[in-house]
Amino acid sequence: MAPLPHASPVLTAVFVAPDAQTLIRADDVLALIHDVDDCADPKRYLTGVTPPTPEQAESVAELRATQARAVAWGRAGKYAQAKAEGTDLLDGARALDYAPLLAEALLTTGSL
């Protein structure tokens, strides 16, 4: 899975009390941090994806943080935590009915 731009803030949860398995897989988890150089690429912002409505924006941001946690826990080998976050992500994305987020949620949960 590609780096997630919203992953950095949630990585603390994975590393606050790491066990041996988490430390062994630290490179996989840290690979989630988005390369800031990508922000300078205008092609990334011309994809034609409709942004969420103002009413959806806060929920989308919260669910993307949930997505980042799910992926981070999965990369750390903590599959129970990853599955729980993934379930919350998928349920929330379905309820929100914002197609781009639902696609991301399906990809994320299917990749855990």
DSSP file (Angstrom, degrees, kcal/mol; ACC not computed):
  #  RESIDUE AA STRUCTURE BP1 BP2  ACC     N-H-->O    O-->H-N    N-H-->O    O-->H-N    TCO  KAPPA ALPHA  PHI   PSI    X-CA   Y-CA   Z-CA
    1    1 A M              0   0    0      0, 0.0     3,-0.1     0, 0.0   107,-0.0   0.000 360.0 360.0 360.0 144.1    0.0    0.0    0.0
    2    2 A A        -     0   0    0      1,-0.2    32,-0.1    32,-0.0    29,-0.0  -0.237 360.0 -77.8 -70.3 161.2    1.2    3.5   -0.8
    3    3 A P        -     0   0    0      0, 0.0    30,-0.2     0, 0.0    29,-0.2  -0.256  43.8-133.6 -57.2 149.0    2.1    6.0    1.9
    4    4 A L  B >   -a   33   0A   0     28,-2.0     3,-1.9     1,-0.1    30,-0.6  -0.939   1.7-148.6-110.1 121.7   -0.8    7.6    3.6
    5    5 A P  T 3  S+     0   0    0      0, 0.0     3,-0.2     0, 0.0    -1,-0.1   0.719  99.3  48.6 -63.6 -19.6   -0.6   11.4    4.0
    6    6 A H  T 3  S+     0   0    0      1,-0.2     4,-0.4    58,-0.1    62,-0.1   0.192  87.4  91.3-103.5  15.2   -2.6   11.3    7.2
    7    7 A A    X>  +     0   0    0     -3,-1.9     3,-1.2    25,-0.3     4,-1.0   0.838  64.0  76.9 -80.9 -33.8   -0.6    8.5    8.8
    8    8 A S  G >4 S+     0   0    0     -4,-0.4     3,-0.8     1,-0.3     4,-0.4   0.850  92.3  50.5 -50.8 -46.6    2.0   10.4   10.8
    9    9 A P  G 34 S+     0   0    0      0, 0.0     3,-0.5     0, 0.0    -1,-0.3   0.802 111.5  48.5 -65.3 -26.1   -0.2   11.5   13.7
   10   10 A V  G X> S+     0   0    0     -3,-1.2     3,-1.0    -4,-0.4     4,-0.7   0.602  87.3  83.6 -91.0  -9.5   -1.5    8.0   14.4
   11   11 A L  H <X S+     0   0    0     -4,-1.0     4,-1.8    -3,-0.8     3,-0.4   0.770  77.7  70.9 -65.0 -23.3    1.9    6.3   14.4
   12   12 A T  H 3> S+     0   0    0     -3,-0.5     4,-1.4    -4,-0.4    -1,-0.3   0.884  92.1  57.5 -60.1 -37.4    2.4    7.2   18.0
   13   13 A A  H <4 S+     0   0    0     -3,-1.0     4,-0.4     1,-0.2    -1,-0.2   0.863 107.8  47.4 -61.6 -35.1   -0.3    4.7   19.0
   14   14 A V  H  < S+     0   0    0     -4,-0.7     3,-0.2    -3,-0.4    -1,-0.2   0.869 120.9  35.6 -73.1 -36.4    1.7    2.0   17.4
   15   15 A F  H  < S+     0   0    0     -4,-1.8    -2,-0.2     1,-0.2    -1,-0.2   0.407  87.8  93.5-101.8   2.7    5.0    2.9   18.9
   16   16 A V  S  < S+     0   0    0     -4,-1.4    -1,-0.2     1,-0.3    -3,-0.1   0.878 112.6   4.7 -65.8 -35.9    4.0    4.2   22.4
   17   17 A A  S    S-     0   0    0     -4,-0.4    -1,-0.3    -3,-0.2    -2,-0.1  -0.484  89.3-174.1-143.1  68.1    4.6    0.7   23.9
   18   18 A P        -     0   0    0      0, 0.0     2,-0.2     0, 0.0    -3,-0.1  -0.344  10.3-151.3 -71.8 143.8    6.0   -1.5   21.1
   19   19 A D     >  -     0   0    0     -2,-0.1     4,-2.1     1,-0.0     5,-0.2  -0.446  40.7 -87.5 -97.4-178.0    6.6   -5.1   21.6
   20   20 A A  H  > S+     0   0    0      1,-0.2     4,-2.3     2,-0.2     5,-0.2   0.888 127.1  53.3 -60.2 -40.8    9.4   -7.1   19.8
   21   21 A Q  H  > S+     0   0    0      1,-0.2     4,-1.7     2,-0.2    -1,-0.2   0.905 108.4  50.0 -62.1 -42.0    7.1   -7.8   16.7
   22   22 A T  H  4 S+     0   0    0      1,-0.2    -1,-0.2     2,-0.2    -2,-0.2   0.919 111.6  48.2 -63.0 -43.3    6.3   -4.1   16.3
   23   23 A L  H >< S+     0   0    0     -4,-2.1     3,-1.1     1,-0.2     4,-0.3   0.872 108.7  53.7 -66.9 -36.3   10.0   -3.2   16.4
   24   24 A I  H 3< S+     0   0    0     -4,-2.3     3,-0.4     1,-0.2    -1,-0.2   0.868 115.6  40.4 -63.0 -35.5   10.9   -5.9   13.9
   25   25 A R  T >X S+     0   0    0     -4,-1.7     4,-1.8    51,-0.2     3,-0.6   0.202  80.5 114.6 -98.6  15.4    8.3   -4.5   11.5
   26   26 A A  H <> S+     0   0    0     -3,-1.1     4,-3.0     1,-0.2     5,-0.2   0.852  71.8  57.5 -57.1 -38.7    9.0   -0.8   12.2
   27   27 A D  H 3> S+     0   0    0     -3,-0.4     4,-1.3    -4,-0.3    -1,-0.2   0.905 106.4  49.4 -60.7 -40.4   10.3   -0.2    8.7
   28   28 A D  H <4 S+     0   0    0     -3,-0.6    -1,-0.2     2,-0.2    -2,-0.2   0.909 113.8  46.0 -63.4 -41.5    7.0   -1.3    7.2
   29   29 A V  H >< S+     0   0    0     -4,-1.8     3,-1.8    46,-0.2    -2,-0.2   0.935 111.5  50.3 -67.7 -45.9    5.1    0.9    9.6
   30   30 A L  H >< S+     0   0    0     -4,-3.0     3,-1.6     1,-0.3    -1,-0.2   0.711  93.9  74.5 -68.3 -19.3    7.3    4.0    9.0
   31   31 A A  T 3< S+     0   0    0     -4,-1.3    -1,-0.3     1,-0.3    -2,-0.2   0.633  81.0  74.6 -66.6 -11.5    6.9    3.5    5.3
   32   32 A L  T <   +     0   0    0     -3,-1.8   -28,-2.0    -4,-0.2   -25,-0.3   0.684  69.0 106.4 -73.4 -17.5    3.4    4.9    5.7
   33   33 A I  B <  S-a    4   0A   0     -3,-1.6     2,-0.1   -30,-0.2   -27,-0.0  -0.476  77.2-120.4 -68.7 128.8    4.7    8.4    6.2
   34   34 A H        -     0   0    0    -30,-0.6     2,-0.6    -2,-0.3    -1,-0.1  -0.425  19.0-116.0 -72.7 138.5    4.0   10.4    3.1
   35   35 A D    >   -     0   0    0      1,-0.2     3,-1.8    -2,-0.1     4,-0.3  -0.662  19.0-148.8 -74.7 117.0    6.9   11.9    1.1
   36   36 A V  G >  S+     0   0    0     -2,-0.6     3,-1.3     1,-0.3     4,-0.3   0.734  92.0  71.7 -63.3 -21.9    6.4   15.7    1.4
   37   37 A D  G >  S+     0   0    0      1,-0.3     3,-1.5     2,-0.2    -1,-0.3   0.799  85.4  67.9 -63.4 -26.7    7.9   16.2   -2.0
   38   38 A D  G X  S+     0   0    0     -3,-1.8     3,-1.6     1,-0.3    -1,-0.3   0.773  85.6  70.0 -62.8 -24.3    4.7   14.7   -3.5
   39   39 A C  G <  S+     0   0    0     -3,-1.3    -1,-0.3    -4,-0.3    -2,-0.2   0.742  92.0  58.4 -65.4 -22.1    2.9   17.8   -2.3
   40   40 A A  G <  S+     0   0    0     -3,-1.5    -1,-0.3    -4,-0.3    -2,-0.2   0.514  82.2  98.4 -85.2  -4.8    4.7   19.8   -5.0
   41   41 A D    X   -     0   0    0     -3,-1.6     3,-1.3    -4,-0.2     4,-0.3  -0.746  56.4-165.6 -88.8 106.6    3.3   17.6   -7.8
   42   42 A P  G >  S+     0   0    0      0, 0.0     3,-1.4     0, 0.0     4,-0.2   0.751  82.6  70.6 -65.2 -22.6    0.3   19.4   -9.3
   43   43 A K  G >  S+     0   0    0      1,-0.3     3,-1.2     2,-0.2    -2,-0.0   0.811  88.0  64.6 -63.2 -28.5   -0.8   16.2  -11.1
   44   44 A R  G <  S+     0   0    0     -3,-1.3     3,-0.3     1,-0.2    -1,-0.3   0.744 104.6  45.9 -64.9 -21.7   -1.7   14.7   -7.8
   45   45 A Y  G <  S+     0   0    0     -3,-1.4    -1,-0.2    -4,-0.3     3,-0.2   0.321  99.5  68.2-106.5   7.2   -4.4   17.4   -7.4
   46   46 A L    <   +     0   0    0     -3,-1.2    -1,-0.2    -4,-0.2    -2,-0.1  -0.117  60.3 116.8-115.1  35.6   -5.9   17.1  -10.9
   47   47 A T  S    S-     0   0    0     -3,-0.3    -1,-0.1     2,-0.1     3,-0.1   0.628  77.9-122.4 -82.9 -13.9   -7.5   13.7  -10.6
   48   48 A G        +     0   0    0      1,-0.3     2,-0.4    -3,-0.2    -2,-0.1   0.601  58.3 148.8  83.2  10.6  -11.1   14.8  -11.1
   49   49 A V        -     0   0    0      1,-0.1    -1,-0.3    51,-0.0    -2,-0.1  -0.669  50.1-123.3 -80.4 128.2  -12.2   13.3   -7.8
   50   50 A T        -     0   0    0     -2,-0.4     3,-0.1    -3,-0.1    -1,-0.1  -0.553  27.8-125.9 -70.8 127.4  -15.1   15.3   -6.3
   51   51 A P        -     0   0    0      0, 0.0    -1,-0.1     0, 0.0     6,-0.0  -0.285  34.6 -88.3 -69.2 160.6  -14.1   16.5   -2.8
   52   52 A P        -     0   0    0      0, 0.0     5,-0.1     0, 0.0    46,-0.0  -0.288  47.5-101.5 -64.6 155.1  -16.4   15.8    0.1
   53   53 A T    >>  -     0   0    0      1,-0.1     4,-1.8    -3,-0.1     3,-0.8  -0.302  35.8-103.9 -67.8 162.0  -19.2   18.2    0.9
   54   54 A P  H 3> S+     0   0    0      0, 0.0     4,-0.6     0, 0.0    -1,-0.1   0.854 125.2  54.4 -56.5 -33.4  -18.7   20.6    3.8
   55   55 A E  H 34 S+     0   0    0      1,-0.2     4,-0.4     2,-0.1     3,-0.1   0.808 113.9  40.8 -70.2 -28.7  -21.1   18.4    5.8
   56   56 A Q  H <> S+     0   0    0     -3,-0.8     4,-2.7     1,-0.1     5,-0.2   0.685  92.5  87.2 -89.7 -20.6  -19.0   15.3    5.0
   57   57 A A  H  X S+     0   0    0     -4,-1.8     4,-2.3     1,-0.2     5,-0.2   0.854  88.7  45.8 -56.2 -46.0  -15.5   16.8    5.4
   58   58 A E  H  X S+     0   0    0     -4,-0.6     4,-2.3     1,-0.2    -1,-0.2   0.924 115.1  47.4 -65.4 -43.1  -15.0   16.3    9.2
   59   59 A S  H  > S+     0   0    0     -4,-0.4     4,-2.7     2,-0.2    -2,-0.2   0.889 110.5  52.7 -64.6 -38.7  -16.3   12.7    9.0
   60   60 A V  H  X S+     0   0    0     -4,-2.7     4,-2.2     2,-0.2    -2,-0.2   0.930 109.8  48.6 -61.7 -45.1  -14.0   12.0    6.0
   61   61 A A  H  X S+     0   0    0     -4,-2.3     4,-1.6    -5,-0.2    -2,-0.2   0.913 112.5  48.2 -61.8 -42.9  -11.0   13.4    8.0
   62   62 A E  H  X S+     0   0    0     -4,-2.3     4,-1.8     1,-0.2    -1,-0.2   0.912 112.6  48.3 -63.7 -42.7  -11.9   11.2   11.0
   63   63 A L  H  X S+     0   0    0     -4,-2.7     4,-2.4     1,-0.2    -1,-0.2   0.830 107.5  55.0 -70.5 -30.8  -12.3    8.1    8.9
   64   64 A R  H  X S+     0   0    0     -4,-2.2     4,-2.2     2,-0.2    -1,-0.2   0.846 106.8  51.3 -69.9 -31.4   -9.0    8.7    7.1
   65   65 A A  H  X S+     0   0    0     -4,-1.6     4,-2.2     2,-0.2    -2,-0.2   0.894 109.5  50.4 -67.3 -38.8   -7.3    8.8   10.5
   66   66 A T  H  X S+     0   0    0     -4,-1.8     4,-2.5     2,-0.2    -2,-0.2   0.906 109.1  52.2 -61.9 -41.7   -9.1    5.5   11.3
   67   67 A Q  H  X S+     0   0    0     -4,-2.4     4,-2.5     1,-0.2     5,-0.2   0.927 108.1  50.3 -59.6 -45.7   -7.7    4.2    8.0
   68   68 A A  H  X S+     0   0    0     -4,-2.2     4,-2.6     1,-0.2    -1,-0.2   0.898 110.7  49.6 -61.7 -40.6   -4.2    5.2    8.9
   69   69 A R  H  X S+     0   0    0     -4,-2.2     4,-2.9     2,-0.2     5,-0.3   0.922 110.0  51.2 -63.9 -43.0   -4.5    3.5   12.3
   70   70 A A  H  X S+     0   0    0     -4,-2.5     4,-2.2     1,-0.2    -2,-0.2   0.933 113.8  43.7 -59.3 -47.0   -5.8    0.3   10.6
   71   71 A V  H  X S+     0   0    0     -4,-2.5     4,-2.8     2,-0.2     5,-0.2   0.915 113.6  50.7 -66.5 -42.8   -2.9    0.2    8.2
   72   72 A A  H  X S+     0   0    0     -4,-2.6     4,-1.7    -5,-0.2    -2,-0.2   0.925 111.8  47.1 -62.2 -44.7   -0.3    1.1   10.8
   73   73 A W  H  <>S+     0   0    0     -4,-2.9     5,-2.7     2,-0.2     4,-0.3   0.904 113.0  50.3 -63.4 -40.0   -1.6   -1.7   13.2
   74   74 A G  H ><5S+     0   0    0     -4,-2.2     3,-1.4    -5,-0.3    -2,-0.2   0.922 109.7  49.2 -63.7 -43.9   -1.6   -4.1   10.3
   75   75 A R  H 3<5S+     0   0    0     -4,-2.8   -46,-0.2     1,-0.3    -1,-0.2   0.815 108.6  54.6 -64.5 -29.0    2.0   -3.2    9.3
   76   76 A A  T 3<5S-     0   0    0     -4,-1.7    -1,-0.3    -5,-0.2    -2,-0.2   0.499 119.2-112.3 -82.1  -3.1    3.0   -3.6   12.9
   77   77 A G  T < 5S+     0   0    0     -3,-1.4     2,-1.2    -4,-0.3    -3,-0.2   0.613  78.0 131.7  82.8  12.1    1.6   -7.2   12.8
   78   78 A K     >< +     0   0    0     -5,-2.7     4,-2.2    -6,-0.2    -1,-0.2  -0.672  25.3 167.4 -97.4  78.4   -1.2   -6.3   15.3
   79   79 A Y  H  >  +     0   0    0     -2,-1.2     4,-2.7     1,-0.2     5,-0.2   0.797  67.8  56.2 -72.4 -30.6   -4.0   -7.8   13.2
   80   80 A A  H  > S+     0   0    0      2,-0.2     4,-2.2     1,-0.2    -1,-0.2   0.940 112.5  42.9 -64.9 -45.3   -6.7   -7.7   15.9
   81   81 A Q  H  > S+     0   0    0      2,-0.2     4,-2.4     1,-0.2     5,-0.2   0.906 114.7  51.3 -65.0 -40.8   -6.3   -4.0   16.3
   82   82 A A  H  X S+     0   0    0     -4,-2.2     4,-2.7     1,-0.2    -2,-0.2   0.914 110.4  48.6 -62.5 -43.1   -6.1   -3.5   12.5
   83   83 A K  H  X S+     0   0    0     -4,-2.7     4,-2.6     2,-0.2    -1,-0.2   0.906 110.5  50.7 -65.2 -41.2   -9.3   -5.5   12.0
   84   84 A A  H  X S+     0   0    0     -4,-2.2     4,-2.1     2,-0.2    -2,-0.2   0.934 114.3  43.5 -62.1 -45.9  -11.1   -3.5   14.6
   85   85 A E  H  X S+     0   0    0     -4,-2.4     4,-2.6     1,-0.2    -2,-0.2   0.900 113.3  52.9 -65.5 -40.0  -10.1   -0.2   13.0
   86   86 A G  H  X S+     0   0    0     -4,-2.7     4,-2.8    -5,-0.2    -2,-0.2   0.885 107.9  50.3 -62.8 -39.6  -10.8   -1.6    9.6
   87   87 A T  H  X S+     0   0    0     -4,-2.6     4,-2.6     2,-0.2     5,-0.2   0.926 111.6  47.8 -64.1 -44.5  -14.3   -2.6   10.6
   88   88 A D  H  X S+     0   0    0     -4,-2.1     4,-2.5     2,-0.2    -2,-0.2   0.908 112.8  50.4 -60.6 -41.9  -14.9    0.9   12.0
   89   89 A L  H  X S+     0   0    0     -4,-2.6     4,-2.7     2,-0.2     5,-0.2   0.944 112.6  44.7 -61.2 -50.0  -13.6    2.4    8.8
   90   90 A L  H  X S+     0   0    0     -4,-2.8     4,-2.3     2,-0.2     5,-0.2   0.913 114.4  48.4 -65.7 -43.1  -15.7    0.3    6.5
   91   91 A D  H  X S+     0   0    0     -4,-2.6     4,-2.1    -5,-0.2    -1,-0.2   0.929 114.8  46.1 -60.9 -45.1  -18.9    0.9    8.6
   92   92 A G  H  X S+     0   0    0     -4,-2.5     4,-2.2    -5,-0.2    -2,-0.2   0.895 112.0  50.4 -65.9 -40.7  -18.3    4.6    8.7
   93   93 A A  H  X>S+     0   0    0     -4,-2.7     4,-1.6     2,-0.2     5,-0.7   0.893 111.2  48.7 -66.5 -39.3  -17.5    4.9    5.0
   94   94 A R  H  <5S+     0   0    0     -4,-2.3    -1,-0.2    -5,-0.2    -2,-0.2   0.917 113.1  47.5 -65.4 -41.8  -20.6    3.0    4.1
   95   95 A A  H  <5S+     0   0    0     -4,-2.1    -2,-0.2     1,-0.2    -1,-0.2   0.865 110.8  51.6 -67.4 -35.7  -22.8    5.2    6.4
   96   96 A L  H  <5S-     0   0    0     -4,-2.2    -1,-0.2    -5,-0.2    -2,-0.2   0.819  92.7-149.1 -72.4 -31.6  -21.2    8.4    5.0
   97   97 A D  T  <5 +     0   0    0     -4,-1.6     2,-0.6     1,-0.2    -3,-0.1   0.905  43.9 143.7  62.0  44.7  -21.8    7.5    1.4
   98   98 A Y    >>< -     0   0    0     -5,-0.7     4,-2.1     1,-0.1     3,-0.8  -0.938  41.3-151.9-112.2 103.8  -18.8    9.3    0.0
   99   99 A A  H 3> S+     0   0    0     -2,-0.6     4,-2.5     1,-0.3     5,-0.2   0.803  88.3  53.5 -52.6 -44.3  -17.6    7.0   -2.9
  100  100 A P  H 3> S+     0   0    0      0, 0.0     4,-1.9     0, 0.0    -1,-0.3   0.906 112.7  45.3 -60.5 -38.8  -13.9    7.9   -2.9
  101  101 A L  H <> S+     0   0    0     -3,-0.8     4,-2.8     2,-0.2    -2,-0.2   0.896 110.8  52.9 -70.4 -39.2  -13.6    7.1    0.8
  102  102 A L  H  X S+     0   0    0     -4,-2.1     4,-2.6    -9,-0.2     5,-0.2   0.912 108.6  50.8 -61.7 -41.2  -15.6    3.9    0.5
  103  103 A A  H  X S+     0   0    0     -4,-2.5     4,-2.2     2,-0.2    -1,-0.2   0.923 111.8  47.3 -61.1 -43.8  -13.2    2.8   -2.3
  104  104 A E  H  X S+     0   0    0     -4,-1.9     4,-2.8    -5,-0.2    -2,-0.2   0.906 112.1  50.7 -62.4 -41.9  -10.3    3.6    0.0
  105  105 A A  H  X S+     0   0    0     -4,-2.8     4,-2.9     2,-0.2     5,-0.3   0.907 110.3  48.6 -64.9 -42.4  -11.9    1.7    2.9
  106  106 A L  H  X S+     0   0    0     -4,-2.6     4,-2.0     2,-0.2    -1,-0.2   0.914 113.7  46.9 -64.0 -42.3  -12.6   -1.4    0.8
  107  107 A L  H  X S+     0   0    0     -4,-2.2     4,-1.1    -5,-0.2    -2,-0.2   0.927 114.4  47.5 -63.8 -45.2   -9.0   -1.4   -0.5
  108  108 A T  H >X S+     0   0    0     -4,-2.8     3,-0.7     1,-0.2     4,-0.7   0.951 114.6  43.7 -63.2 -50.6   -7.6   -0.9    3.0
  109  109 A T  H >< S+     0   0    0     -4,-2.9     3,-0.6     1,-0.3    -1,-0.2   0.850 112.9  53.0 -67.8 -32.2   -9.7   -3.6    4.7
  110  110 A G  H 3< S+     0   0    0     -4,-2.0    -1,-0.3    -5,-0.3    -2,-0.2   0.718 110.0  49.5 -72.5 -18.7   -9.1   -6.0    1.9
  111  111 A S  H <<        0   0    0     -4,-1.1    -1,-0.2    -3,-0.7    -2,-0.2   0.514 360.0 360.0 -96.3  -7.2   -5.4   -5.5    2.2
  112  112 A L    <<        0   0    0     -4,-0.7    -1,-0.2    -3,-0.6    -2,-0.1   0.508 360.0 360.0 -71.0 360.0   -5.2   -6.0    6.0
